[in-house]
Amino acid sequence: MSIRQRIVHYVSGMRPKKLNATQIVAIVFALIILAGAFLLTLPAASRTGVSCGFRPALFTATSATCVTGLVLYDTWSQWSGFGQTVIICLIQLGGLGFMSVATMVVFLLRRKVGLKQRLVMAQALSLNDMDGVVRLQKWVIVGSLSIEAIGALILTLRFLPEYGFATALKWGVFHAISAFCNAGFDIFGCITPGASLMEFQSDPVVLLTLGALVIIGGLGFLVWEEVVRVRRFRKMSVYTRLVLVTTLALLILGTVGIAALEWNNPATLGGMSWGDKLLNSFFQSVTVRTAGFAAVDQAALTDAGKGATIVLMLIGGSSGSTAGGVKTVTMMVLLLFLWTRARGRSTVCVFHRTIPNGQVMNAMTIVAILVGLAVFGGIFISATSPVSFTDGLYESVSALATVGLTAGVTTKLSAAAQILMIVYMYFGRVGVLTISLGFLMGREAEERFRYAQTNLLIG
């Protein structure tokens, strides 16, 4: 082989391979985060006119794009109007997915959506194939903006008499988008910095409106479309029925559990009336599943209350939604498997249908990965920051499940812990999606040989 042929062969080998749809989703999310971080480092983004520095800007941009809600500074106190606009745009992009926005542009330009674009959209929405993906994207865009607009209108009318039109409109739009996208960012800091929704503990209009937006956003795009199109529960797909049943069960059990654990805690629900206790218990059960708004002081929760909250945060919302976590159906599949095995059976069934063993193993894998990362994060935070393991685990799960609630320790995190939280927020939003899509689109590796079986003592 001549020198020229060797050079050509070497250059051809170095040529980058075509990116698949999953890699495109991950890379574009990273680019959006970096662009947002650059904008937030500008002096114009800070209320003081002084740049906050790259690491705090990267932390905030990651939290916004991954719709988490963990913050190093109070959003209103730190960021100017420009900075708040950057944050809400990152939330919208991260919540609806960059392909939804790209598809909107295509629709407005009346251009044809090609095969590659359809594949990427299917990946971004966690679909098994490309059937009806364009129709679903139209539904996602129109439905999402319509729901956000209704929520913004209700909140604006609520705030209007007390705060004036300009403030009411700003608050209504910002918090409607933040709630629907399950982000948990708020700009109520002008009332009490860092208090989130604690000023509205006794306001059913604010809490129920935001709660409804969180629930709808966390159900998932596929579920909305099928609920509106089919309407009859028995005719819906097994997946949609499982999402609805699991979500309802979590809301009821979460409300009852939090009320029971915090009912007499004077730092949370103890000093409220019966009605406010039930209202805030319900809102807490909603917001901990990836929304991140705090109507009660999370740091003041009892240890049992924090434990229940960690479990709800880890479960999260549903696949293909604005929520994070291991997802409702994933956790339900795992519980069904455990129930099946406890009864000495091997086939997992639900609604008179059998769940393939491969999907059961996928569910177990995702749960095991997130639980392992959460425990490691809790240990790492408590080892590198002046934080207890319980609060460290709370922070770790909040980042992984893209919740955004904190026990008041985010500002105490060391630089190393902050970097870990950035990685966890990105992984919770993009990494879990990548793993899930790998299960859906990947092929099982061919096993060329097998070792002889052996029996072990289990349990």
N, C-alpha and C positions, 0 to 999 in steps of 0.2 A: 504494500500500500504506500503510495507516494505521500509526501509531506502535505500537499494540498488536500488529498483525500482524507488524511488523518484530521486536518483542521476542520474540514467540512463535517466529518463524522462527529468530532468533539462538539462543535457548535450545535449540530442537530440534536445531540444528546442533552445539551444544556437548555434547549428551547423549552419554555414552560408548557406544561400540558394544559388542555382546556379545563376550565373549572366546571365542576358540576353544580347543580342548583343549590345544594346544601352549602357548599363553600361560598357561593355568591351571597347567600343570606348572611352568613357569618361575617364575611369581609365587609359588606356594605354596612352592617350594624356597627362594626368597628370604626369605619370611616365616618359615619354619622356622629359617633361618640367623640372622635378626635376633632371633627369640625366644630362640634358644640363646645368642647373644652377650649379650643382656640378662641372662640367668640367670648366665652365667659372669662378668659384671662384679660380681655381688653379693659382698660380703665373705665370705659363708658358702661360696662356691664355692672360695675360695683356702685353702690349708692354713694360711697365716699369719694369716688373718682380715682381710687388707687387700686391697681390690679391685685387680685387675691392670690396670685401665684398659680402655677400649673397644676400641682397635685390637688388642691381643693377644687379647682375648676374641673379637672378630670373626674374626681369623685362625684361632683354634682352632675356633670354631663352623663356619666355612666348611670347614675341613679335615675335621672330623668328619662334617658333613652330606653333603659331596661325597666321602666315604670315601677321603680322600687319605692323611692320616697325617703330613703335615709339621707340626712343632710348634716353637714358640719356647721352650717350657719342657718339661722332663721331666714327663710326665703325672702320675706318682705324687708327685713332689716339689712340684709347683706346686698341684695341685688336691686339694681335700678329698674325702671320700666323696660329698658332694652334687655337687661339680663333676664327679667321675668318673661319677656316675650320669647327669648331664646329657649328658656326652660319649657314653656308650654308647647312650643313647636317641637322640641325633642320628645316631649311626652306624647304628642299626637302621632309623630312618626313612629315611635317605639310601640305605641299601643295598637295602632291599626296596621302597622307593618309597612315597610317602605314600598312593597310591591303594590299595596292598595293605593298609595299616593301616586306611584308611577302609572298604575292603571287608570286613575282618574285623569291624568294628563293625556293618556292615549285616547280615552273616550272623548275628552273635550276637543282633541284634534281630529277626531273621527278617523283614526288610523286603524288598520287591521291588526289584531293581536296575533303574533306569530306563534309557532310551535314552541320555540325556546322560551318565550315570555309566558306561555301557558304552563310550561313545566315549572318555572321558577315560582309562579303564583300558586301552583298546587303544593309546592314544597313549603312556601311561607304559611299556608293555611293548614298544613298537616293532612293533606288529602292523599288517598291511596292512588288516585289516578287523575287524569285531566278532564274527565267528563263533567261538563257544566261549570267549569272553573270560572269562566268569564261571567256567566250569569250570577254565580255566587259572589264574585268580586263586586259586581254592580250592586248587589244586595248589601254587601258589607259597607260600601261607601255611602250609599243613600241612607241605609238604615242607621248607621253609626252617626252620621251628621245630623239626621233628624232627631234621634234620641238625645244627643248632646244639646241640640237647639231647644228641645222641650225642657230639659233639665235646667238649662241656662235661663230660660224665660221664667220658670217657677222661682228660681233662686233670686233673679233680678227683682221680681215683684215683691219677694219677701224682704229684701234688703232696702228697697226703694224708699219707703217712708222714713226710715231711720238714718240712712247714710247718703241719700241723694242719688241722682240718676247715674252719674259718671262712675262713682264707686260701686254702686249696685250692679251695673252692667259688667264692669271689670271683674268683680267677685263672682258674678253669676257664670260668665263664660269660662273663666279660669278654673273654677272648682267643678263645673259640669264636665269639662274635658278631663281634669285630673281624676274625678271619681269614675267616669265611664272607662277610662284607660287603666283603672286600678293603680294609679300612681301614688296618691296620698300627699302630694305637694299642696301646701296651702299658703295664702298670703294674708292670713288674719293676724299677722304679727304686729300690724299697726294698732291693734287692740291690746293684745298681750303677747309680746315676742315669745315664740316657742311653745305657746299653749295649744296650738292646733285648734280643735273644735271644742275645747273645754268651756269656752264662753257660750256655747250653744247647747249645753247639756240638757236644758229643759225646753228646747225648741224642736217640736216634732216635725215641722215643715222642713227645716234644714237637714235634720238627721235622716228622716225617712226619704227625702228626695235624693240625698247623696247615697243612702243605702240602696235604693232602687237602682240607681245608675251603676253602682258597684256590682250588684247581683246580675243585672242584664249584661254588663260588660264581661263578667266572669263566666257566663253560661256558654259562650262560644258562638261563632258565626254560623256553624252548621246547625246548631240547635235552634237559633232564632228562625232560620229559613224554614226548617221543617215544622216548627210549632205553628207558624203563620200559614204555611201551605197545607198541612195535613189537618191540624186542629184537634182531631180525635186521638186521645192518648193511645188507645190500643192499636191504631194503625201506624203509629210512629215507629221508627227503627228502634232496635234494641238499645243502640248507643244513646239515642236521645232520651228514651225512657229511663235509662240508667242514670244519665246526667240529672234529669229532673228529680227523680226519687232521691238520689244521693244528696243533691243540693238542698232539698227540702228537709231531709233528715239532719243534715249538718246544721242548718239554721235553727231547727227546733232543739236539737241536743245541745248546740252551742249556747243558745239563749238560756236554757234551763240550767246547764252546767255552770256558766259564768254567774248567773243570778245566785245559785246555791253557794258558790265559792266566795263571792264578794258581797253578799247581801248585807252583812254586818260589818264590813270593813269601812271604818270612818274615812279613810283616805281615798276611797273610790265610790262605792254605791251607798255606804252606810248612812250618810246624811241626807239622802234624797227621799222624795215621796215614793209611794208604791208605783205610781205611773211612770215616774222618771227612772226608777230602778229597772222596770221592765223595758222601757225604751232604750236605755243605755246598755242593758244586757243584750238586747237584740242587735243594736248597732255594733257592739263589740264583737259579736259572733259573725257579723257581716264583714267588718273592716279588717279583722285579723286574717281573713282568707285572701290576702294579697293587696288590699286597698291601702292600708297604712294611715288612715286618719285616726286621731286619738281624741275621743270625747271624755275619757277618764285618764288619769295619770298612770301610765304603764309601769313606771318605776315603783308605784305604790301598791301594785297588785300583790296578793299573797303568793307564796311559793307555789301553792296548788293552782292558783289562777294563772300564773306564768306558765306552769306545766301544761295546762289545758290550752292556753293560747299558742304555745309552741307546736302542739299537735295539730291544731287548726291551721296554723301558718304553713306547716309542712305539707298538708293535704292540698291547700290552694284551691284554684278554680278548675275549669274544664279545658280540654285540649282545643286548640284553634281559637282561643279567646285572648283577652287582654290580660288575663291572670297568669300567675306563676304556680310554683309548687309541683308536687309529683302528679297532680291532677286527680280529680274526683273519681273518674272511672278506673284509673290505674290503681288507686288505693282500694276501690271496691272489688276489683278483680283479685287483688291480693287477699282481702278479707274473705271473699268467696272461696278462694283456694284453701285457706286455712280451715274454714268451716267444713269444706268437703273432705279434707284429709283427716280432720278430727273425727269425722263420722266413718272413717275407714274406706272412703271412696276415692276414685282417681279422676273422675270426669267432672269438670267445673261447668255448671249450668246456671242460666238465669233467663227468666221469661220464656221458658220452654225452648231455649237454644243452648248449644254447647259452645263454650269458649275454647279455641284451639290451645293446645299445650304451649305452643310457641309464644302466644301472646301472654300467657300466664308467666312464663319465664322472663319475658321482656318487662312485665310489670314488676316482678321481683327484683330484676337487675336495676331498674331506675330507682326504686325505693331504697335498695341497699346502697347505691352510690350516693344518693342525697343524704341519707342518714349518716353514712360514714364521713362524708365531707362536713356535715353539720357538727358532729362530735369533734372532729379534728379542729374545726374553726373555733369552737368553744374553748378547747384546750389551748390553742394558739393565742387567742385573745386574752385569756386569763393569765397566760404565762408572760405576755409581752406588754400588757397594759394593767393599770390598777383597777381591775374589774373582776368580780367573782365569776366562777364557772357558770352559774345559772344565768347571769346577765350576759356573759360571753356567748353562751349557747343561744340565748334569745336573739342576740345581734346576728349571730352566724346564720341561724335559720331564717331570720328576717331578710337577710341579703340573698341567700340561696333561693328562697321562695318568692323573691321580689315583692316583699310586703312593705317594708319601710317603717314598721313600728320599732321603737327602741325603748329600752328601760332607762333611758337618760344617760347612756354611756358612749354614744357616738363621738362626742367631742373629746372624750378621754382616751380614745384609741391612739396607740402609737403609730408612727409612720408605717411600720411593717404591717400592723393590723389593718390600717386603712387600705394599703395595697391589696391585702388579701380580700377585703370586702369588695374592692373594685373588681377583682377577678371573680369572686363569687356572684356578684350581681350580673356580670356579663355571662358567666356560665349558666346561672339560673334562667336567664332569658334566652340565650342563644345555644348554650351547650346542651341543655336538656332537649331543645328542639332538634338539634343535630343528631343526638343519640336516638331520639324517637324516629326521625326520618330514616336513619340508618337501619332501624328495625323494619320499617315499612318498605324501603326501596332496595335494601341489600339482599344478597343471596347468601345462603349458608355455605360456609367453607367446606370444600370437599375433604372428607376424612379418608386418607389413603390406607390407613390401617388402624386397628384397635387393639388395645392391650386386653389381657384376660381380666375378667371381672373379679372383684373381691368384696367381701362383706365387712362392714364396720359397725361398731356400736354407736348408735345415734340416740341421743337423749339420755 
